[in-house]
Amino acid sequence: MKKFNIAVIPGDGIGREVVPAALDVLHTISEIHGGLQFDFTEFPWSCEYYLEHGVMMPSDGMETLGAFDAVFLGSVGNPKLVPDHVSLWGLLIKIRREFEQVINIRPAKRFPGIASPLANPKEFDLLVVRENSEGEYSEVGGRIYRGDDELAIQNSIFSRRGTGTAMRFAFNLAAKRKQHVTSATKSNGVYHAMPFWDQIFNEVSKEYPGIETASCHIDALAAFLVTRPQTLDVIVASNLFGDILTDLGAAIMGSIGIAPSANINVNGKYPSMFEPVHGSAPDIVGKGIANPIGQIWTAQMMLDHFGENELGNLLLQTIEKVTAEGIKTCDIGGGATTQEVTGEICARLKLL
């Protein structure tokens, strides 16, 4: 019997609606696979928790999470209650940084039954590997002076270790896919960091002679995601570039509500964390129409992380069959509720 202990943080907004949906799917997966068991422990850390306690998580929160095999997160943020930089840096980014989750993986693929805004989307299936711990999202910098002379300084941090780790991760994924890695750069405009990025990419590519490569400026690459996404396989990008590209990837799929992600710890010291790309969507909270696919696909990525690739493939195929038959929430052109989509996925899994 394989047993995985999962820390569950529904968080804010629709996170509290889509996380239970994904847990229902994981319970169903464990039912059809007698040798697999999930134990879920839920934590109430959120913006409402912050209003009551003055922190997004207790002082021993990281120690508590460290005892689990993975963290399953819903969403973080309610700017009407707590500023985003407080909520994100107090929970999501805190977990990413302190658990050394140096890789973020976000897939984008053509889903049957979901209309892409692209006129001719073809059959794209790509992965973005985002360096997740440094780059443009560093805490190095500050503000000085006041009035007309006020200055804000934000330093980007690119290390050989962090950059190389992300790139090798991307190459290893490409070796299992279509054997191609595209590097997102901007060395014609960012004077120091991006030529350094290009240098490391060239060095790492020599370790993988069987993998084809391309180096593409981020502005052109963003255009390629719109004009010819089917030509892309694995993209490796810095923290900021990867963040922007993956929201674009969600858009060409048809909705950010279906996009998943994984924050990966590669050294085994700490758990990895799995979260959908979408936010807390306060405008639809409580209406029962939140799309659960992003959270459920995130659960599929967690299954892959645990080495349960066969079950992961089974789940993804089931999601695709459900969307192909038009059982969808309103953001992707359907009329089904969160629970109806979830129930259909669970019912089909039980039939297999």
Secondary structure by P-SEA (a helix, b strand, c coil): cbbbbbbbbbcccccccaaaaaaaaaaaaaaacccbbbbbbbbcccaaaaaacccccccccccccccccbbbbccccccccccaaaaaaacaaaaaaaacccbbbbbbbbbccccccccccccccccccccccccccccccccccccccbbbbbbbbbbaaaaaaaaaaaaaaaaacccbbbbbccccccccaaaaaaaaaaaaaaacccbbbbbbcaaaaaaaaccccccccbbbbcaaaaaaaaaaaaaaacccccbbbbbccccccbbbbbbccccccccccccccccaaaaaaaaaaaaaaacaaaaaaaaaaaaaaaaaaccccccccccccaaaaaaaaaaaaaac
